[in-house]
Amino acid sequence: MKPAAVGPAAVILAAGILVAGPPALAFADSVTSQDIANRDAPTPEDFTDPDQSQIDESIVELEPGIYDLDKGIEDVETTKASGGDTVVTLDTDILFDFDSAELSDTAKKKIKDLVEDLPSDSEITVGGHTDSKGEDDYNKKLSEDRAKAVAEVLTSENSDLEVTAKGFGESEPVESNEKNGKDDPEGRAKNRRVEIRYEG
């Protein structure tokens, strides 16, 4: 049997393969490990040593309310006169955890320290207040529970005190919850409070 004849096209194709082959192999042989290492690939330093612009972009505003991390339990209350009444304002961000009406032992001790300054011959009102975040009914309940928690500490320390606890929710803000149409975390933080109010 005679071998198949090889046509011109096959010869050209074969020649083309032979011609094309060596340059490709030569390119592969010319790429070294150092060439790969020099490419602009991320390195550990790109992640462990960011520049200032990357740091600035990664910073987000934290919620609410915790705008002053230096505040401690010693800063929990302020006292002022209001229309013949004395008002002791307690910062609920310090007294309570977020969405909680449970007082820590440290907070209870601080409230007990206030008892000696409260008159036993005057009605005392403990009013809870929230900011405008959340539903009205929820805020009113939370503010009432917080007021009751504070009132219970006062009466447990001095049973002669006449104390009434009320929850006002967000209805009586002392600061605006917004500034220039935008959320104001500082204003809302001041609205989250418990007030101890009595005559004198």
Disulfide bonds with the S-S distance in Angstrom:
none
